[in-house]
């Protein structure tokens, strides 16, 4: 069940990011799991 919930959350995050045309630098770094340096 826990894994299923994680999958659903990640899918929702993807949908949210894809629905926005432009990501801020902050959002992009979070989405790509990159540090800001």
DRENVO-598526 format. One record per atom (N, C-alpha, C): residue number from 1; atom name; y, x, z. Coordinates in Angstrom, 1 decimal. Example, Ala and Ser with C-alpha at 12.3 -4.5 7.8 and 13.67 -1.06 7.14 Angstrom:
2
    i  at      c2      c1      c3
    1   N    -5.7    13.2     7.8
    1  CA    -4.5    12.3     7.8
    1   C    -3.3    13.2     7.8
    2   N    -2.2    12.8     7.1
    2  CA    -1.1    13.7     7.1
    2   C     0.0    12.9     7.9
***
This chain:
37
    i  at      c2      c1      c3
    1   N    -1.2     0.8     0.0
    1  CA     0.0     0.0     0.0
    1   C     1.3     0.9     0.0
    2   N     1.2     1.9     0.8
    2  CA     2.4     2.8     0.9
    2   C     2.7     3.4    -0.5
    3   N     1.7     3.9    -1.2
    3  CA     1.9     4.5    -2.5
    3   C     2.5     3.5    -3.4
    4   N     2.0     2.3    -3.4
    4  CA     2.5     1.2    -4.3
    4   C     4.0     1.0    -4.1
    5   N     4.4     1.0    -2.8
    5  CA     5.8     0.8    -2.5
    5   C     6.7     1.9    -3.0
    6   N     6.2     3.1    -2.9
    6  CA     6.9     4.3    -3.4
    6   C     7.1     4.2    -4.9
    7   N     6.0     3.8    -5.6
    7  CA     6.1     3.6    -7.0
    7   C     7.1     2.6    -7.4
    8   N     7.1     1.4    -6.7
    8  CA     8.0     0.4    -7.0
    8   C     9.5     0.8    -6.8
    9   N     9.7     1.5    -5.7
    9  CA    11.1     2.0    -5.5
    9   C    11.5     3.0    -6.6
   10   N    10.6     3.9    -7.0
   10  CA    11.0     4.9    -8.0
   10   C    11.2     4.2    -9.4
   11   N    10.5     3.1    -9.6
   11  CA    10.7     2.4   -10.9
   11   C    12.0     1.6   -10.8
   12   N    12.4     1.1    -9.7
   12  CA    13.6     0.4    -9.5
   12   C    14.8     1.4    -9.7
   13   N    14.6     2.6    -9.1
   13  CA    15.7     3.6    -9.3
   13   C    15.9     4.0   -10.7
   14   N    14.8     4.1   -11.4
   14  CA    14.9     4.5   -12.9
   14   C    15.6     3.4   -13.6
   15   N    15.3     2.1   -13.3
   15  CA    15.9     1.0   -14.0
   15   C    17.4     1.0   -13.7
   16   N    17.8     1.2   -12.5
   16  CA    19.2     1.2   -12.1
   16   C    19.9     2.3   -12.8
   17   N    19.4     3.5   -12.9
   17  CA    20.0     4.6   -13.5
   17   C    20.1     4.4   -15.0
   18   N    19.1     3.8   -15.6
   18  CA    19.1     3.6   -17.0
   18   C    20.0     2.5   -17.4
   19   N    20.3     1.6   -16.5
   19  CA    21.2     0.5   -16.8
   19   C    22.7     0.9   -16.8
   20   N    22.9     2.0   -16.2
   20  CA    24.3     2.6   -16.2
   20   C    24.4     3.5   -17.3
   21   N    25.5     3.5   -18.1
   21  CA    25.7     4.4   -19.2
   21   C    26.1     5.8   -18.8
   22   N    26.9     5.9   -17.7
   22  CA    27.4     7.2   -17.3
   22   C    27.0     7.4   -15.9
   23   N    26.4     8.5   -15.6
   23  CA    26.1     8.9   -14.2
   23   C    27.2     9.9   -13.7
   24   N    27.6     9.7   -12.5
   24  CA    28.4    10.7   -11.9
   24   C    27.6    12.0   -11.6
   25   N    28.3    13.1   -11.4
   25  CA    27.6    14.4   -11.2
   25   C    26.6    14.2   -10.0
   26   N    27.1    13.5    -9.0
   26  CA    26.4    13.3    -7.7
   26   C    25.1    12.5    -8.0
   27   N    25.2    11.4    -8.8
   27  CA    24.1    10.6    -9.1
   27   C    23.1    11.4   -10.0
   28   N    23.6    12.1   -11.0
   28  CA    22.7    12.8   -11.9
   28   C    21.9    13.9   -11.1
   29   N    22.6    14.6   -10.2
   29  CA    21.8    15.6    -9.4
   29   C    20.8    15.0    -8.5
   30   N    21.1    13.8    -8.0
   30  CA    20.1    13.1    -7.2
   30   C    18.9    12.7    -8.0
   31   N    19.2    12.1    -9.2
   31  CA    18.2    11.5   -10.1
   31   C    17.3    12.6   -10.6
   32   N    17.9    13.8   -10.9
   32  CA    17.1    14.9   -11.4
   32   C    16.5    15.8   -10.4
   33   N    16.8    15.5    -9.1
   33  CA    16.4    16.3    -8.0
   33   C    16.8    17.7    -8.1
   34   N    18.1    17.9    -8.5
   34  CA    18.7    19.2    -8.6
   34   C    19.7    19.4    -7.5
   35   N    19.9    20.7    -7.1
   35  CA    21.0    21.0    -6.2
   35   C    22.3    21.0    -7.0
   36   N    23.4    20.9    -6.3
   36  CA    24.7    20.8    -7.0
   36   C    25.3    22.2    -7.2
   37   N    24.6    23.3    -6.8
   37  CA    25.2    24.6    -7.0
   37   C    24.9    25.1    -8.4
***
